[in-house]
């Protein structure tokens, strides 16, 4: 059994915030930009507005994709990653084997 000091340090380490930033991999993000000086840094903004950015999103590519489609008639084809393709192939093979 862990001592009281060990368990409290374990809890503290799991509640710390990560400083890593996630890389934007979807092609949808080509239609966004980072915040400017007067804007909220937690958001990315639609690049298709020249003044007064109306749309902003907190790292949700589907929200941006829906916005582009409805407001700008831009249809972005999002491709599957290599891992997603491998997972789909594996599922297909399992389904095929099970009949």
Number of C-alpha atoms within 10 A of each C-alpha: 5 7 7 9 8 10 12 11 10 11 10 9 10 9 8 8 7 7 6 6 6 7 6 11 10 14 12 19 19 12 16 18 14 15 14 10 7 6 13 12 12 11 16 22 23 20 16 15 11 8 7 6 12 10 18 22 16 12 14 13 18 12 13 23 18 15 18 19 12 11 10 11 10 13 13 17 10 12 11 11 11 9 9 11 12 12 12 13 12 12 12 12 12 11 10 9 8 7 6
